[in-house]
Amino acid sequence: MSDSSQSSLIDHEQYRKDIKDILSHSDLTTITAKKIRLELEKRTGQSLDSIKKQINGLIEEMFQNVHNDSNVEQGNNQDQTRRIEDLVINHQGIPTKKKTKTPKNTKKRPAEKKQRDMPLLKVLPPLSHIIKTEYCSRTQTVSKMWEYIREHNLQDEKDKRYINCDDYFIQLCDGEKRINTFTLNKYIQKYFEKLSDEEQELRKPPSTETKEPPAKKPKKNPRDMPIVKILPPLSDIIKTEYCSRTQTVSKMWEYIREHGLQNKDDRRLIDCDSKFKELCDGKDQISSFAMNKYTQKCFVKIPEEEQKAIKLRIYGDKQDNEYEDEENEEDEE
């Protein structure tokens, strides 16, 4: 045996002793792999980042040994289950937002990322059957799996770190009938598919937050907005060849409402008629968030020296107060 191999074995034995010592003086319902690694770094005086995976393996091994040797009755099974669930998430390296320190007397769990901020994924069977949805974030998926585990009493009564698989879990876990909770994430990775940014927006749940209405901004006079030349098929939709970009969007929405193109089941979707299909590269349906992407090719910039003459042709001799009256009428409507 080489000196380096022997050194590696000695290091592992020392880490096992240190980990066992740390666990023996810790509350097993609150200790985490990260806390143990930080304590090991203090004791050894060196970073363990390069061997984080191996250290996590030793922590899991020693945690199981200490747990098996201990005859102390756990006071609250639900709290223990929740701690194991948290350990699974942290052990497998699911990205979580760094938590700020909170006072020790608080009973609140660390704030989780808002569901709307988490990237959604398409979830494939059998995982989708377990969590009862086809679209979900990774962290929400883990939470829903634990709901299923508790609902169907799959957690081993004698050792809460193990799952006794039902038919769906056997299919999910490559035929295994019993798995360690620490290995859950290993089995679910292949059942995720990434979504495009556009589909992300469509699938995100609508916000339930109540926000104060923003202060009303004074509207710009149309004369102050640069005019662009509009090419077909966009010019056929808004019925003009010259328009500002912002007014173009307003006119498009007038057309959408007039022709009933907004999807009744999901107002964020536009059901394209023949003109919109021509504009949107032949698509039958688009997200309203994607409209601007399709209009860019229909704009032609007009030189600044020609702007005044075109604006005069469009707006004539209207005075500023006439525009204000028109805007006030729109607001009243």
N, C-alpha and C positions, 0 to 999 in steps of 0.2 A: 504494500500500500504506500502511495506517495505521501510526502509530507503535507501537500496541499489538501489531499483527500482526507487525511487524518485530522488536519486543522478544521476542515469543514464539519466533520463529525463531532469534534469537540465543541465547536461553536453551536451546533444544533442542540447538543446536550445541555450546554449552558443556557441557551435560549429557553429550552423546555423547563429547566429549573426556575429560571426567572419568571417565565409566564405562569407556572404553577404557583409560585410565591405571590405574584400579583393577584391571581384569581382567588387564592385562599384568603386574601385580605380585602376582597372586593365583594360588592353586592352583585350577584350573578344576574339579577333582573335589570340592572342598569348599566353594567359594564359593556363596552363596545370594543371592537377590534382596534379602532383608531386610538382609543384611550390606552390600550395595552401597548401599542406600538410606540406611542409618545413616552410612556413610562420606561420602555426598553431603551429608547434613545437617550433618555436621561441617565440611565444606569451605565450604558456602554460609552456614552459621549460621542456617538457617531450617528449619521443619518442611515436609516434603513430603507430608503426609497428604492435602491437598486435590487433589494431582495424582498420587496413588499409582498409579492405573491407567496414566496416560501414561508415568510413570517405569518401571513394569514392562515396558511395551511397548518402551521404549528399551533397557532392560537385555537383554531377549530379543534384540532386533535386534543389539546390539553383541556379545552373547555368541556369536551365530551367526557374525558377521564375524570375531571373534578366533579362534573355533574353526576356521573355514575357512582362515584365514591361517596357522594353526599346523600345523607338520609334526611336532610332537613326538609320538612313539608313546605311547599311553596304556598303562600297565603292566598294569592289571587291568580287563578288560572288564566283569566282573561288578560290581565296585565302581563303575565309571562308570555302568552301567545303573541301579544303586541310587540314585546321586546324582541322575540325571535323573528317576527316579521321585519322589524327595523334592522336587525342584524343581517338578515338575508339581503335587504336592499343595499346596505352599506358594504357588506362583504363582497358582493358581486360588482361593485364599482359603478352602480347606476349614478349618473351625474345628479348631484343635489346642490342646491344653492348653499353657500357657506352661511352657517348660522351665527348670529351675533349672540354674545353672552347675555343671559337674562338673569334676574335675581333668583337666588336659590329657593326662595319661599313661594315662587309662582308655581301653579299647578298646570299651566297651559303647556301643551306639546309644542315643539318648535314649529313656527309658521311654515306651511308648505307653499310651494309655488302655486299661483293661481292656475286653475285648470286651463283657462284660455291661453296662458303663456306657454304651456307645454306643447311641443310639436306632436301632432297626431300621426298615427301610423295605421295602415290597413292591417287588420288582424285576421289571420287565416284559421280555418278549422284544423284541429279540434279546439284550439285555444279560444276561438270566437264563440264556440258553444259553451265553454266554461264561464267566460266573462259576459256572455249574452250581448255582445256588440261587435260590429265589424270595424269600428274606428275608435282608437283609444291611444292615450299616451303610455309610455313604458311604465311610469310610476303608478298611474291609475290602473294599469293592467295588473300589477302586483297586488294592489289593494283589492281589486275585484276578485282575484284568485283566492285571496284569504277569506273574503266573504263567502265564496263557494265552499272552501275547505271547512269553515265553521258551520255553514248551513247544512252540509252533508256529513258532518262529524268524521272527517277524514284524518284528523290529527290523532296520532297514537296516544291513548290515554296514559300509558305508563311513561312514555318519553315524548314530550311535546315537540321535539326536534325532528320527528319523523312523520311522514304522510303515508297513510295506507291508501293506495290508489284505487279509485273506482274505474269504470270502463273508459270514461273520457281521459282520466289521468294516465291510465295504462297506455292509451293511444298517444297521448302527449309525450310521455316519458319513455318512448322506445321499448314498450313492453314490460317495463319495470313494475312490480307490484307494490314496492315500498321504496320510498326515496327519502333522502336527507333534505330538510328544508333549505339548507345552504346551497343545494344544487338546483333549485327551482329555475333560476334564471338561465342556467346552461341549456335547459330543454326548450325554453320559449323563444330564443333568439331567431330560430329558423321560421317562425310563424309571423314575423313582422315584415311589412313592405313599406318603403318610404312613399310619401305623397308629394305631389308637386306643390309649389307655393300657392298656386291658384286654388287647388283642391283643398289645401289647408284652410284657406279663408272660408270656403264654402262649408266645410265640415265643422268648423269651430262653433260651439254653442253660443247663442246670442248672450250678450252681457246682461247680467241682472243688476248691475250697479246703478244706483240712482245718482245722477250727476246734476249739479246745478247748471241751468242753461248758461252758456257763455255770453259774455257781454256783447251786445249787438254792435257789429262793426259798420262804420259808414260805407255804403256801397260806392264803388268807383263809377264815375261817369263813363259811359261807353266810349266817349271820344278819347279818353285817356288810355284805352286798351289798344295795343297794336293789332292791326287787321292783317289777316292772312288770306291768300287765295285758296278756295276750297275746290278740290277735284272730285269728280264722280268716283264711286257712288255716294260719297258723303254729301255732296252738294244736292243730290236728288232727295236725300232724306231731310236735310234742313232747309231746302228750297231757296238757297242763295249761293252765290259764288264767292262772296266776300263776307267775312265775319271774324270776330275775335274768338280766341280759343274757348274762353269761358262761356261766351254766348252760344258757341257751337254745342257745348255740353247741354245747356239749357234747352236748346232747340231739339236736340236728340231725345231728351226726356219728354218733350211735348209730343214728338212723333210716337215714342213708345207708349205713352198713355192713350193717345188718340187711337192707336191701332191695337190696343190691348195686348202688347207683347210681353208684359211682365208676368212671370209664372205665378199662378194663383197659389200653389202650394209652398213655394219658396220665392219671396219677393226679391231675393238677391240674384235670381236668374232671369235672363232674357230669352224668350223663345223667338228665334229669328224668322222674319218673313223674307221674301225674295231679295229685297234691297239690303237687309241686314246680313243675309247669307253672302251676298256679293262683297260687302264691306269686311266681313269677318272670316274670310278665306274658306267659305263653304260650310261653316259650322252651323248645326241646327239649333244649338243652345250655347250661350256664353254666360259667364259671370259678369255682373254689372261692374265689378272691380276691374275687369279686363278691358273695358270699352276703350279707354284711352290708348291702349296698345295698338288697337286696330285703326284708330283715326289718324295716327301720326303720318302715315304714308300719303294721306290726302291733303296735307297742308303744304303750301308753297309760300315761303317768306317774301314779303313785299318790301322793297327798299324804302328807307325812311323818307326820302324826298317825294315818294309817290303816295305816302300815307295820307297826307292832308287832303289831296284831291279825291281820293277814294272815300274818305270819311265824309267829305262834303256831299258826295254823290249818294252815300248811304243815309246820312242823318239829315241832310239838307241844312236849313237855317234854324233848327231847334235850339232854344236857349237852355241853359243848365237847369232852370227851375221847372221846365217842362219835363225833363228826365226825372226830377225829384218827385213830381206829381204822379208820373207813371209808376215809379217804384213804390210810392205810398199806396197806390191802388192795388198793386200786386200783393203787398203785405196784408192789406185788409181782406183780400180774397183768401 
